[in-house]
């Protein structure tokens, strides 16, 4: 957020999904980042880098829920 007016200038989303795509309830998850956006006015200021770092730290803190302390980037083939 912009500290002056509280406006959201960037967004990142992390999700833990079952390893191998199965939903059999084996309790083994992998962390994916699949949304990362920064307002055009705020690009090239290090915001995306800080969002990624915060997501990585979140995954490390939640290590008991995931198989690895890694964050995978999920990219769609139609990504622009």
C-alpha positions in Angstrom: 0.0 0.0 0.0 1.0 3.6 -0.6 1.7 4.7 3.0 0.4 8.2 2.2 -3.1 7.3 1.2 -3.5 3.6 1.7 -4.0 2.8 -2.0 -3.1 -0.7 -3.0 -0.2 -0.6 -5.5 0.7 -4.2 -5.7 -0.7 -7.7 -5.0 0.7 -11.2 -4.7 -1.1 -14.5 -4.0 0.2 -17.8 -2.7 -1.6 -21.1 -2.5 -0.6 -24.5 -1.2 -1.8 -27.2 -3.5 -1.6 -31.0 -3.2 1.6 -32.3 -4.6 1.1 -34.0 -8.0 -2.3 -32.4 -8.4 -4.0 -35.2 -6.5 -6.6 -34.4 -3.9 -6.3 -37.7 -2.0 -5.6 -36.0 1.2 -2.0 -37.3 1.7 -1.2 -33.9 3.3 1.7 -33.2 1.0 1.4 -29.7 -0.5 3.5 -27.5 -2.8 3.4 -23.7 -2.6 2.6 -21.7 -5.8 2.6 -18.0 -6.5 0.1 -17.4 -9.2 -0.9 -13.8 -9.0 1.6 -10.9 -9.0 0.7 -7.4 -10.1 2.0 -3.9 -9.6 0.1 -0.8 -10.7 1.7 0.8 -13.8 2.4 4.0 -11.9 4.5 2.1 -9.3 6.5 -0.2 -11.5 10.4 -0.2 -11.4 10.4 0.7 -7.7 11.2 -2.7 -6.3 7.6 -3.4 -5.2 7.4 -6.8 -7.1 10.7 -7.9 -5.6 9.5 -7.1 -2.1 6.2 -8.9 -2.7 8.1 -12.0 -3.9 10.3 -11.9 -0.8 7.3 -11.6 1.5 5.7 -14.6 -0.2 8.9 -16.6 0.1 9.1 -15.8 3.8 5.5 -16.7 4.3 6.2 -20.2 2.7 9.2 -20.7 5.0 7.1 -19.8 8.0 4.4 -22.3 6.9 6.9 -25.1 6.3 4.9 -27.6 8.3 2.1 -27.4 5.7 4.2 -27.9 2.6 6.6 -30.5 1.4 9.4 -28.0 0.5 10.5 -24.5 1.5 10.2 -23.4 -2.1 7.8 -21.2 -3.9 6.9 -22.2 -7.4 5.7 -19.6 -9.9 2.6 -20.6 -11.8 2.4 -19.0 -15.2 -0.4 -19.4 -17.8 0.5 -19.8 -21.4 -1.6 -16.7 -22.2 0.3 -14.5 -19.7 0.8 -11.0 -21.1 
